[in-house]
Amino acid sequence: MKLNFFSLHALLIGMLLFSPVNESSYSAEDKYQLERRQMVTIQIDSRHVSDGRVGVKTESVLEAMLQVPRHRFVPQKLWSRAYMDSPLPIGYDQTISQPYIVAYMTEQLKPKKDYKALEIGTGSGYQAAVLSKLVSHVYTIEIIEELGQRAKKLLTDMKYKNISVKIGDGYLGWEENAPYDIIIVTAAPDHIPPPLVKQLKPEGVMCIPVGGRFQVQNLTLVRKDKDGLVRTKRIMPVRFVPLTRKD
């Protein structure tokens, strides 16, 4: 069934504004669901950016963004800001990405239900949760142990059964489970890590921000053809935290 996000959003608002709903029947989860709908409709689906790119239109990606409760992946004191059009701090000098960027990078990968995905930079676990709605299994790596353990516990508590979390150096990938149909990197190295290219399947694609801390970073698509030939394409300027390495 084709979703009309504008119509559904308008319907939800109308129900809240004009229906006889008392405070006790309008739960916090109803509020977050409405905010999530607004996030998808305004920030993602109908977005227009300065370089002429339009919003994310892949319905499966939009549906995944609707299903995953973003507020659960940020500190509770920030729940009131969880659905705003911005990244948010999650501790240890790391952030959860802006919702549009999460959706945009996911769409660029063209995920399919039988795909195996690798994520570098688990962070809060939010991107892994979104991807898990779209692929067979997500393998995700976090170098900061406290963040990785926190994300692993949250994802387990929320019953995400097709996500595996590893504490380690994401630059090196997760060789035991390679190759991967798609790879997403959510922190910026100053070059494309060769181990990740090696672990990408023929005809696979990686989406990665590339650039130094004080340089312009470019969101880059890395494609490997069936013969193993690799091509890259810069698609938009971005700002991510640097990719952390072990000493």
Number of C-alpha atoms within 10 A of each C-alpha: 4 5 11 10 19 15 11 14 20 14 12 15 15 11 12 16 10 8 9 8 11 9 8 7 8 11 11 11 10 13 12 18 18 18 20 22 25 23 21 28 23 17 20 23 21 15 15 14 9 6 7 7 10 13 19 24 15 15 16 16 23 23 17 18 26 20 15 19 19 23 18 17 23 20 14 11 9 15 15 11 16 26 25 16 16 15 18 18 14 16 14 10 7 19 19 24 23 16 22 22 17 20 25 17 22 23 19 16 20 15 22 16 12 11 17 22 29 31 25 27 29 29 29 29 27 25 27 29 25 24 29 23 22 22 18 16 20 27 23 29 26 24 21 19 13 14 21 23 18 15 21 22 14 17 23 14 10 11 10 15 13 17 21 16 20 18 18 20 19 26 21 15 25 22 12 7 12 17 20 24 23 27 29 25 25 24 23 24 22 14 11 19 15 11 14 23 22 16 22 25 21 19 15 22 26 27 25 25 31 27 23 17 15 8 10 12 22 19 21 20 20 21 23 19 13 11 8 15 10 16 11 14 12 15 13 12 13 15 19 22 16 19 22 16 13 9 4
